[in-house]
Amino acid sequence: MTTTTKKNNIEEQKNDLREMASLLKEMSKEEKENFKYFMKGMNLMAELMTAEKAG
């Protein structure tokens, strides 16, 4: 059962990556640049949340 769940999760992640790749292909250079900065900001927020939880 766990193996099936992991397999489905991996397939879901693959599908998400394919969808993201398709979207990135359609974006303009400016949109890609904005997206890159947005993702960096999201990563910083995640790190801050982790640091706050750690104490």
N, C-alpha and C positions, 0 to 999 in steps of 0.2 A: 504494500500500500504506500509506504514512504517512497519507494522507488518510482512508482507511478506519479506521485505528487511532484517529486523532483523533476521527473521527465517533462511533465506538463508545464512546470515553472520555467524550465529551460526553453521549451518551445515557445512559451509566451514571451520570454525575453528576446528570443530570436525574431519573433514577429514584431515586437516593439522596435528593435533595431532596424529592421527592414523598413518599417513605416517611417522612422526618423530619417533614414537615408533618403527615402523618396522625397520627404518634405524638404530636406536640405538641398537636394538637386534642383528643386523648383524655386528656392529662395534666391533673391538677388544678393550681390556681394555685401551691400549695406545691411540687409536683413540678417545675413549670416554673422556679420560683425556684432550686431546688436544682440543676437541670440547667444553668441559666445560670452559677451559681458554679462548677460542675464544669468547664464549657467554658472559663471564664476561667482556671481553674487549669491546664488542659491547654495553653492558649495561653502562659501564663507558663513552663511547663516546656519548651515548644518553643523559646521565645525564649532560655531559659537554655542549652539544648543547642546552639543556633546560636552563642551568645556564647562558649561553651566551645570549640567547634570553631574559631572565628575566632581564638582565642588570648587 
